[in-house]
Amino acid sequence: MNDQDFSDLAVDLTNCDREPIHQLGAIQPIGFLIAMTSDWQISNTSENIAEFLDLPHDNMIGRPATDILSKAAIHTLRNRLALLRSPDAVERVFRLALQDHGRAFDVAIHTIGARIILEGEPSTEDDYGDATGTVRGMIARLEQREDMKAFFDEGARQVRALTGFDRVMVYRFSADGSGEVVAERAKSGIGSFLGLHYPASDIPRQARELYKRNLLRVITDIESTPVRIVPPTDEQGKPVDLSLSVLRSVSPIHIEYLRNMGVRASMSISIVVEGELWGLIACHHYSPRCPSFERRSVAELFAQMFAMRIESRERREVVEYERRARDISDQLLGAVASDETLLNDPDWLSSILTSAIPADGVGVWINGNYAFSGLTPNTGEFARIIQALNATAAGRVYATDRISELLPSAADHARNAAGMLAIPISRTPRDYVVLFRAELERSVRWAGDPYKPATYGPNGPRLSPRQSFEEWKETVVGRSVPFTASEKRVAETLRATLIEVVLRLSDEASAERKEANSRQELLIAELNHRVRNILSLIRGLIRQSKPADGTSIEEFVSLIDGRVHALARAHNQITDDHWGPAPVKSLIEAEAAAFLATRRDRLHIKGPAALLNPQAYSTLALVVHELVTNSVKYGSLSSEKGSVVVEWDTRNSGELELCWRERDGPPVHQPNRKGFGTTIIEHSVPYDLGGTAKIDYAPDGFRADFVIPAKHVIQASDTRGTKIDLPQADTQESKPSGELLRGRKVLLVEDSLIIALDAEDLLTRLGADKVTTEANVADAIAAIETDQPDLAILDINLGDHESVPIADRLSALGITYMFATGYGEQSQLPPEHRAKLVLQKPYTLASLSRRLDELLQCESAEQEQVTSAS
């Protein structure tokens, strides 16, 4: 390669990866190359061809090969070419006379693209002997080595005996691309590289790809002058592709690398396991060296057998490990089936799991409750880890040897928990068993400083190989032993077992609850809860819909009336079947009937039969109401030709995807300010239901996409509309009170967005300096650890969970708190929390002020008792 090929490369760490090492346009001078078209017309040769075939290269170009080579040689080569069975295959012929009465050559032939490539070297061995028997004997000695260390060492020993190189190493790649010398045989007095690591950048990406295609690479003398291929390109102006060439010349960067190591000649043989580059057998010599083509071929065959034995041994170890792990999984299932209380014993569960997957500690998070065994993070950090895990792929085992890459704050706890393997054990990503591994502080021995500086080398401005390969130690901290692919597969098996256990216990618990509670009590509690929540929701709607300046009373009343009526329509439909699921289609049609009496044909509805549970149905009713209202006022339905398409479908995961598309309306512009209606559209589905909402103010029409989680969706083969009655609502605004919470930070845990916004406003009016609002257990506990509140208000029922774990944490930290509920007297708290104050919903300024005053008085009395006791 000419210097100008590098002249325009900027100095960065990608230079090596961009070097076209398969198109260097030259070969090593130990042999010759002839490139031919598919009809055996010579198109290119190496410039030294006359040294081997007594014909100058300019007399060969364009001539048929039959003019140059003997008929016997052509016949042999054609037969070998017919044996090629893959694009990367190369056939070899030893001691072949290419011309009548000419000398013998060792020849390699292959095809690449539309070219036939013939390479030859003078034969240096008259009769090597039984190559197959040689390899068979080498493998037999290899099989006598029981452990892998001795196995690798024997492989290096035999390749050195076969080829005569000064140093032969077995070099294994790590997952990050770096490599380690795991075995070495060398002549005395030249030092040792055993145990040294080499950075991934030492072998560029394109070189690794060539190692997989061309298994053997020999460099006989880095100081020799490369021989050019003439002409340098084909008829299309492309250089000859030397990817499979056995004589390909050496890149200037690699020559510089070997020169810095003091190596004059080298040979590498690829170790390919299960289609991936596992490592190399690397050979170094400190003077020129060229083993015969036949010996190199025997070494390559041995390396292929060596790789097959590695694959067999590793697979045998994996199969045995996974078999033992399955036995442990079966024992886990059998033990819990006979004694379900074992699942509540973290030490027992830890001993079972860590016998299958080695770990230093186990953390369990189920329904907001947590337990630990062994070395684990603290409670707050564990809650933040669970919160971060919920953002990863749902339902998948997640493993990392550095938790701080997922959660930066975890670096502070790396000594106890640097790596983790998280096993989700519920249908939604909320419950986990997490195996932790402590930090493994270790010293890595590198062959020179792995952080090669970018400098101006002799071949232009690029990444120069490091000058020194003296041992360079690096201390690695903040990482654990990585979890292997086998361990992750075992974790998936354990996950299936644990989910089966959890679901079985859940079913049994559900049956016991049904037997223990009378239907009458459940009906009363449910009715009380629904009524109180509806009142809180309507009250919040009124508060958050406060009119902007210039809005008339009539407009304000109309706005509130529309939103309350949307709730009423949804309520009628979900109560039609005893507070059961209601169809999505009916919801859309109800809004169309209410607002589009003369324009219903401009709202196009399409989607399969699907039902939403009551919570999701009420939330989506408000969202659709705002979408229809906005479209009638400002969007497509405000014009004569505009229309709206509403489509929904269920994904394979069970989630419901609903799309709103407006078209042919007035041009759309991003609003300058966002009102409460926009807040409902953008945040209700994510906050109340745990789904997603995406809004796009596209110029050609407003668009909105919503995804409702599967837990709220029920597929149905038949749905029907319901009669809509419009109830009336009446409420009065309470007057603001004094500065009850002045200087206080308040944590509010509430799973309904509108009720949370209303309560947040009330707390602010009562003087709170800061109100932090969270909707679930994990986020609430993480908020407590991040910025401790002065007091907290906890909604008892948070959808599928209860706020008891939050109360446990607040109690442990000595933070004042009280509960809130819409269930009335039917709410049941654990004994340790039954003495706490309970605020009945809906939130009002008067009731909230009264309960908070009681709470603060109790807090003051407790502090006085502590002071007097001390």
N, C-alpha and C positions, 0 to 999 in steps of 0.2 A: 504494500500500500504506500502511495506517495505521501509526502508530508502535507501536501495541499489538501488531502482528504480529511485532515484534522484541523486545518487552519481556521475554519469558521465555527468550531465547536466552542460554546461557552463553557466556563469552568463550573461544573456541577457534578453531583454524584451519579449522574445517569450516563456519563460518557462511555463507560465500559459496556453498558447494556445497548448502546446505539451502534457499536462498532460492527460492521458487516463481515464477521470473521469467516463466513462461508463464501465470500466473493472477493478474496484477496488477490486473485488474478495470477497466482504463482504457486509452484510446488517446491518441495525440498529436493536438493540435487542428487539424492541417492537413487533416483529412478526417473522415468519419463511418463508422459501422459499423452494420449491421443483421444480427441473427442470426435465422434462420428454422428451423422444423421441416421435416421431410422433405416435408410437403405444403404448403410455402410459407406457413405461418402465422407471422407476426412474433412472436418471443418476447422479444427484447431489442434495444435500440438504444443508441447513444451519446447522452449527454445533450444534445449540440449538434446533433441531427438537424434541428431547426427552422431552423438557419442555412443549411442546404443544400436541404431539401425543403419548406420553408414549412409544416411540420406539427409540432406539439409531440410529444415522445416519448410522452406519456401518452395521446395519441389514436391511436397506432399499435400499441401492444402488444395482441396477441390478434387482430388483424385480418389477413385474407389479403393477401399482397403485391400481388395484382391490384387492390386498392382504392387502393394508393399509387402503384405504378409503372405505366407505360404498357404496353399489350399488346405493342408492338414491343420494348420493353426486356425484358419477361418472356420473349418468344420468343428474343431474342438470348442472354439469360443462361441459359435452359434448354439451348440448343444448346451453349454453352460448357461447361456443367456436364457434358454428355454426353461431352465430350472428355477428362475427367479419367481418367487411366489408372493412377494410383498413389495411395496414401493421403496422400502429401505433395505432390501436384501442386496448382498454383494456375494458374488461367486468367485472362488479362488482356484487357480491352476498352478501347480508347482512344477518347476523344471520343464517348461514348455519352450520349444524352439519356434520362434515367431517367423523366421525366414529359413528357407532351405539351406541346410548346412551351417546355420547360424548358431550363436551361443544360446544357452538356456536361460529363461527368465521365470521368476515367480510373478504371476499375473493376477490382477483383480479386475473384474468387469461388473458393471452395473448400469442401470438406466436412471436418468433423472430428467423429467420433462420429456422432450422429444429427442434427447441426446443419449448416445451410448458412450460411456466413459471407460476407456481401457488404460490401466496403469501397470507398469512393469518395473521390476528390480532385478538385477543380475542374481541368479541363483548362487547362494554361498554354501549350501550343504548338498552334497551329492545324493545322500539318501538318509533322511532324518530317522526313518524307522516307523514303527507302529504308533502313530499319534493317538489313536483311539485307546490302545493299551496304556499309553502314558497317562492319559487323563483318567482312565479307570483306576489305575494305581494311586494317583494323586487323591481322587475322591475317597478311595478306600481308607487311606491314612487319615483323611479329614473326618470321616465318620467315627473314628475311634475317639475323638475328642468329645467329652461329655458336656462340659459347660461352654458357654458362648465365648468367653475370654480365650480359652485354649483353642477353640474352633477358629477364631479370627487369627490368632497367632500362627496356627498351622497353615492357614491360607497364605499369609504373608511369606512364611518360610519356603513354601513350595514354589511360589511365583519367583522368588529371588533365586532359588536353585535352578529354575528353568531358564531365566532370562539373564542372570548375572549382573543385575543392577546393584549399585552400591547400597541403595536403601529402597526397601519395599514397605509400604504402609497400607493398612486397611483404614479407610477414611469414611466415617458415617455422618450423614446429614441430620441436623435437628429440624424441628418443625419450622423454625424461623429462618431456615436456609443456611445457618452457620454449620460448621462441621468440626468433628473431633477425631483425632488419630487414636483409634481403639486398639490397634495392633501394629507392631513394627519389627522388621528384621533388617539389620544393617551391618556393614563391616565395622570392625573395631576402630575407634579413634576418630569417628566423625560426629559424635554426639547423638542425642536422641530427641525425636519430636513426639514420642509417645505421651498421650494425655493432653497435648496442646490443642487449642481451639483456633479455628480460622473463621473470619467473618464471612457473611453471605456474599459480600461484594467481591471477594476474591475469585468467585466463579460467576461471571455475569449470566443474566437470564438466557441469552441466546446460546451461550456455551452449554448450559444445562440441557437445553433442548437438543443440541447436537449430540451430547453424551447419550441421550436416550435413542437417537437414531443410528449413530455410528459408535459402536460399543468400544472400539479400541482407537487410541490416538497416540502416535509415536512422534517424538521430536528428537532427531539424531544428533544435532549440533546447532545450538542457538547462534553460533558465530558464522555458520555457513551462509553463503549468498543465495537467496531464493532465485529460482529459475522462472522467468515469465512465461505465460501462456500467450501464444500468438495465433491469429490476431486476438486482442484482449476481449473482444465481444463477438456475439453471433450476428446473424443477418438482421436481427431486430434491435441491435445496439445494447444487448444485455450481456453482462459478464458471465462466464461459465460458472454454474453453481457447483461448488466443491463440497457440499454438505456431507456426502458419503465418500469422499476421496480419502485414500489411505496415505497419500503423500502431501496433502494440503499444507501450504507454508504456514508460518506462525505469525500471529499478529504482533506488531511492534510493542503493544502494551504487555502481552504475555512474555515476550522476550525480555523486556525490561524487568518484569516480575521475577522470572527465573534467574536472570543475571544478579539481581539484588539478593537472591537466596544463595548464590554461588553455584547454581546447578547448570551444567553444560548440556545434558541430555535428559529426556524424561519420557515416560510412557504411562498412560492411564487407561484402565479398563473399567467400564461401567458395571455397577452392580444394580440391576433393575429388579425390583421386587413388586409384584402385583401391578405392573405397568408404570411404576413411579421410580424415580432415581433414588435409591436407598443410600448409595455411597459410591466410592471408587476404590480400586486397587491402584495406588499411586506409586510410581517407580522413579527414583532420581539417580542420576550418575553425574560425577564431577569431572568427567572428561567425555569426549564424543563417544557415543555408543549406538550401535544399530543391530539388535538381534535379528536373525533371519526372519523373513516373512513367514516361514512355516512355523518357527517357534512362537512368533507373535500370535499366529492363528491358534496354536495349541493353548496359549495363555488365555486367549479370548474364550475358547470353548470351556476351559476350566472355570473361568469367571462366571460363565452362564450356569454351570452346574453348581458353583459356589452360591450363587444367588438363589437357585432353586432350593438348596438345602437350608438357607437362611429363612426363606419363605415357609418351608415346611416346619422348621423348628418354632418360628414365631407363631404360626397358625396353631400348632399343637399346644403351645403355652396358652394362647388366647382361648381355645376351645375348653381346655381344662379349667381355666380361671372362670369362664362364664358358666360352665357346668356347676362348679361349686357355688357360684353366686345364685344360680337358679334354685339349688337345694336350699340355700339360706332363705330365699324368697318364699319357697313352699313352707318352710318351718315358721316363718313370720305369719303367714296366712293361717296356718293350723293353730298356732299358739293363741292368736287373737280370737279366732273362732271359738275357742274353748274358754277364754278369759279376756273379755273386751277391756277390762280395766288396765291391761298391760299397755294399751295405746296412750294412756295418761301418765305413764312412767317414762320420763325422758332418758333416764339412765339405762333402762332395759332396751328401749328403742335404739339408743346410741350404740349399745354393745352389739345388737343385731346388725345394724347398718354398717358399722365400721369393720365388722368381720367380713363384709362383702366388699366394701370400698374403704380403704384405709383413710382415716381422718382423725384430727385432734379434738374435734368438738362437734356437737350437733345442736341446732336450734330448730324449734318447731313453732309454727304460727298457724293456728286453726281458729277460724271465726273470731279473729282479733285477740285470742288468748295465746300466750307464748310461754315456752319453757326451754331451759338450757341444760346441756350436759357437756362437761369438758371445757376446753378452751374456746371461747366464743366472744363476739363483741358485746358491749354493754347494751342495755335495753333500748336506749335511744338510737344507737347506731344500727341495731338490728331492725328497728322500725323503719329507718331510712333505707336500709338495704331492701326490705320488703317493698317499700314504695318504689324504689328504682327497678326492682324485678318486674313489677306490674307493667312497666313500660317496655319490657323485652317481649319476645315472641310468646304469645299465650300458649299454654299447654305443652311447652317444650322444656326439656332439661337444659339448664344453663350452667356452663362451667367456665371458670377463669382462674388463672394462677395469680392474678393481681386485681383484687376487688377495687382498688383505687382508680382503675381505668373506667369502671362503671360509676363509682361514687368517690370523688376525690377525697372527701373527709375520712374515708376508710383507711387512708394512709397512717392516721394517728393510732390505729388499732392493729397494724400489720403484724406486730410481734405475736399476738394471739390468733389473728385471723387475717392472713394475707391472701389466701385463695379460697374459693368456695365452689360447691356443686349444689345447685338449687333444684329440688325435685317438686314440681307443682302437684298437689294431691287433691285438686278440686277441678270442677268443670270450667270455672272461671279462674283467672290468675290471681287468687287472693290467699290461698292456703298453701303453705310450703313446708317441706322438711329440707333444711339446709345443712350440708356437711362442710365444716370449715377445716382448713389446713393452716397451720402456723407458718410464720415466716421461716424460710430456709436460707439463712445467711451463709453464703459460700463464696469461695475464691475461685474464679475462672482463670485458667492459665491460657493466655493467647500467644500465638506465634507472632510477636511484635504488636505494636499498638494497632488495634482494629479500626480506629477512627482515622482513616487515611486522609491526610490533608490534600486539598485541591491545589496543585502547583503547576508551573510550567515545566513539563518534562522534556526529554530529548525529542519526543514525537509531536510536540505542539502543546497548546494550552488545553489541558484536560486533567483528569484524575490520575496522578502518578502513583504507581505502587509504592508502598512504604519501603524505606531503605533498609531498615533493620528488622530481622526476624528473631531477635533475642526475646526470651520469655518475658511477657508483660502481664502482670496480674491485675485483675479487676475484681473488686468486691461487689457482689450482687445482693441487694437488699430489697425488701418490699414484695418479694415473690415467694410463692410456695412451690412445692413439687407439683408440676402440672398434672391434671387429670387426663388419663389416656383415653383413646377412642374406645377401648374395651370397657373401661370404667363407666364411660358415658352410656354405653349400650346396657350395661348392668343396671345403671340408674333408671333407664327407661323401663326395664323389667320390674324393678322395685316400685316405680311410679304406678304401673298398672296394678300391682298387688295392693299398694296403699290406698289407691282410689277405690278398689273393690271393698277393702275393709271399711273405709270412711262411708261409702254409700250404703253398705250393709248396716252399719251402726246408725246411720241417719234414718234409714227405713224403720229400723227397730225402735228408735227413739220417737219417731213420728207416730208409730202404732201405739206406743205406751202413752203418749200425750193424749191421743184420741180417747183411749180408755179411761184416763185419769180425770179428764175434764168433761163436764156435761155440755151438751150442745147449747143449752140456754145461756150459760156463762160466756161461751165463745161468741155467740150472736150479740149479746149485750156489749161485750168489750169491743167487738169489731164495729158495731154501729156507733158507739160512743167515740171511738177513734176516728172513724170516717167523718162524722159530723164536725168534730172539733178541728180536724185538719182542713175541711172545706171552709169553715168559718175563718181559720187563720189564712187560708189561701185568698179568700175574697177580701179580707182586711188588707193583706199585703198588696193585692192588685190596686186597691183604692189608694193606698199610701204611695206606691211607686208610680202611679199614673198622674201624679199632681200636675196641673196644667202649667204650660209655659206662659210667659207674659203675653197678654193679648188674646188668650183663649177665653171664650165665653163660657158661662155656666152651662149653657145648652150643649156646647161642644164637649165639654168635660163629661157631662152626664151621658151623652151619646157614646163616648169612648168607653166609659166604665160599663155601660149597659151592654155594649157589644161583647166585651171580654167576659162578663158574668154570664151572658146568654150562651157563649161558646162553652163555658164550663157546664152550664145547665144541660145543653144538648148532649155533651159527652157523658154527664152523670146519668141522664135518662137511659142512654144506650147500655152502659155497663151495669146498671141496676135492673135492666130488663130481665137478666138471667141471674138474679141473686148475687149481684156484685161479681159477676164473672167476666171473662174475656169478651171483647166486642170487636166487630170487623173494622179494618182500616177503611174499606170502601164506604161504609156507612158514615164514617167521620167526614170524609171528603164531600160526600153527597149532601150531608147536613149543612155544611158551610155553604155549599153551592146554592142550596134551597133558600138559605137565610139571606144571602147577599146578592144572588144573581138570578132574581125571579125572571127577568127577560133576557138573560145572557147565559143561561146554563149550558147552552150548546157550545159556548166558547171555552169551557173548562173540560178538557179531555182527560179522562181517567182510565188508567190501565194497570192491571196487576193481578197476581194470583190471589186466591182466597187466603186470608191471613188474619189472625186475631191478635190483639194486644191486651195485656193484663190491665187492670184498672189504673194503676199508677202511670203506666206509659200512655194509656189512652187519654187521660186528663191532660198530661203534659203536651202530647202532640196536638190535642184540640186547641190549646192556646196558641201553639206555633202556627198551625194552619189558619186559624182565625186571623192572626197578624199578617200572614202572607196574603190571604184573600183581601183583607182590608187595604193593605198597602198597594196591591195591584189595582184595586178598584179606584183608589185615590190618585195614584201616581204612575202605575205601571201599565202593562198590556191591556188589562180590562178597563182602563180609563178611556181607551180609544175605540173607534168603531170597528176596526179590523183586527185588533189584537186578540190573542188567545193564550191560554196556559195549558201546558201538558204536565200532568202529574202521573208519574210511573213509580211502581215499587216492585220489588222482587226479594226473594229470600235467598241468601247465599248458602253454600254447602255447610258452612259453620252454624247455620240457623239464624244468623243476624238478618234483620230487615233493612234493606237499602231503599230509601225513598228519595226521588228526584223531582224537583220543581223547576220547570223551564218556561219562561215567558218569551213571547216572540211577537213581532209586528206591532209593537207598541212604540211610545215616544222614546227618544234616546235616553239612555240610562247614565246617570252620573253618581259618583261616590258622594254620599251625603256629608255635609260639613259637620253635622253633629248627630249623635246617636241618642234616640229616645228610648223609653222603656220598652216599646214594641220591638225595636231592633235587639235590645238585650234579651228579650224572650226568644227571638228567633235564633240568635247566635249561641246562647248559653243554656237554655232549658234542657235540651237533650243531653249535652255533655254533663251538666251538673246533676240533674235529677235522675238520669237513667244510666249514666256512665258510658254514653255513646259518643258520636262525633257529629259536628255540624260544620259545613264548609259553605261560605257565602261568596258569591262572585258578582260584582256590579259590572257585568260585561256591557259594552255600549249597545249591542244588538238585543239585549234582553237580560233581565235579572235572573240569576240561577242560584239554587240552593240544593245541597245534598246532605242527607242525614243518614246515619247508620245507628239503628237501635239494637242493643245487645240481644243475644238469643234468649236470655232468661226472661225477657219481656214478651217474646213472640211465640204464638201458637199457630201452626198451620192448620187449616180447616178445608174440608171439601165443599162446604156449603155455608154461606153467610147470608144474613137477611138484614134489611134495614129496620129501624124502630121508630115509633111515633115520638115526635119531639114536643115536649112541653117546656115553656119558658118560665121559670120561677122568677119571683122578684126578690130583691135583696135590699136591705136598708141598714145603714150603719152611720155612726157619728165619730168624728175625729176627736181624740182625747187631747187635752191641753198639755203642753210640755211641763215637766216638773223641774226641780232644782238640780243641784250638782252632787247627786248621791255618789257617783263613781269617779269624781274628779281625781286625776292622778293614777287611775287604775288601768291595767291592761287586762282585757277580757278575752277568753277563748270561748267561742260559740260553736258547738257541734250540732249541725242541723242538716238533714239530707234533702230538704226541699229548697230549691233556689229562691223562690218567691218569699217563703216564710223566713228564710235566712236573711234576705235583704231587708225585710220589714223589721225583724228583730234587731238587726245591726243598726238600723236607723234609730230605733227606740233606745238602744244602749248608748248610742252617741248623744242623743238628747238628754240622757241621764248623766252625762258628763264624762263618759269613758274616754281616756286618751287614745286608746288603740283597741280595735276589735278585730281579732283574727277569726275567720270563719272557715271551718273544715266540714267535709261531708262524710268522712269514713274514719275508721279506727286507725289505720296506718298513718294517714296524713295528720290526724290529730296528735298522735303520739310523737311523730316527727316534729310537729310544730312546738310541742311542749319542750322537747329537748333543745330545739334551736333558739327559742325565745320564751322563757318561762312566763306564763301569765300570773296575774295576782289572784284571779278567780276564774271559774269556768261554769258554763251552763251546758249541760249534756242532754240532748234528746235521747231518751232511753232506746227507742227503736230506730235503727238506721238501716231500713230495708231488710236485707238478709241477716244483719248482725245487730248486736246490742252494744251500748257504749260502756259496759261494765269494765273491759280492759283499760279504757281511758281513765275511769274512776280509780281503778287500782293504782295506776301510775301516779295520778294526782295525789292520792292518799299517801303513797310512799314518799312523795316529795314535800308533803305538808302544805299543799295548795288547796285553798277553799273552793268548794264546788257544790252545785246542786243539779238536780235532774229536771227535765221537762218532758211532758208526755201528753198525748191526746187520748190515751186509753182510760184515763180516770182511775178509779180505785182498783181496776183489774190488773194494773201493772204490777209485776212481781219482781222485786229486787233481791239479790243475794243477802244473806243475814248481815254481812259486814257493811252493807250500804243502806239498810232499811231505815236507819235513823236520819238519813239525810233529807233535806227539804226537797219537795217536788212541786214544780210549777205546772199548773194545768194550762194547756193550750185552749184557745188561741192566745198569742202574746198580746197584751194590752199594756199601755203605759202604766195604768193604775196597778194591775196585778203584778207586773214585772217590778215596779218600784216597791211595792209592798213586800214581795218575797225577797228581793235583794236587800232591803232594809233588815229583814229578819236574819238573812244570811250573814250580813256584816256585824250585826249585834252578837250572833253566836261566835263569830271569829274573834271579836273583841273580848268576849267572856273567856274563851279558851286561852288567849294570850295572857290575860290577867292571872288565870290559874297557873300558867307556866311560870310567870314572873314571881308570884307569891311562893310557889314551891321551891324556886331556886334561891 
